[in-house]
Amino acid sequence: MSDVFIHSSANVSNQANIGNGTKVWINVQIRENVTIGSNCIISKDVYIDHGVSIGNNCKVQNSVSVYSGVTIEDDVFVGPNVSFTNDKVPRAFNSNWKITPTLVKKGASLGANATIVCGITIGQYAMVAAGSVVTKSMPDHALVMGNPAKVVAYVCECGNRLDSHHKCSVCGQVANIKNASEAV
């Protein structure tokens, strides 16, 4: 773990694998068998549970808990206080519970205070509006909002809305949108 910054107040397992250029800030806890890629920012008060995988160039903002079963690919933004779950049927007395996996694909952005219910996939370059509750998988480039979250538009890799021909008026890119009528 050369060229990794770990704040003195962070608690990082010696069984975690953290890539070069990553910064781990105040009061972070990173458990055993975690893999975090290069050039990530793990902000204040973040908890990363055992076995979690986070890709390269990710930003995990303040007070996020990333539980076992969550996989975050490269270039993902996780806003402050995003809440992940990993148990479909939570009961304090259930000793036979199973982790239900969640996948956040490359380039996705999760807005502040969003809740991500386990067992779903968030598509590439998708965007979750702040405060949304995502209960179903969402397609690539989808912009979702609400409770439960629904597709309201599609966005470019640069984050701006696409027109009806899936072209971005800001960068000019045309996105390959599959199942554009698909709702969450």
Buried (B, 14 or more C-beta within 10 A) or exposed (E): BEEBBBBEEBEBBEEBEBBEBBBBBEBBBBBEBBBBBBBBBBBBBBBBBBBBBBBBBBBBBBBBBBBBBBBBBBBBBBBBBBBBBBBEEEEEEEEEEEBBBBBBBBBBBBBBBBBBBBBBBBBBBBBBBBBBBBBBBBBBBBBBBBEEBBBBBBBBBEBBBBEEEBEBEEEEEEBEBEEBEBEB
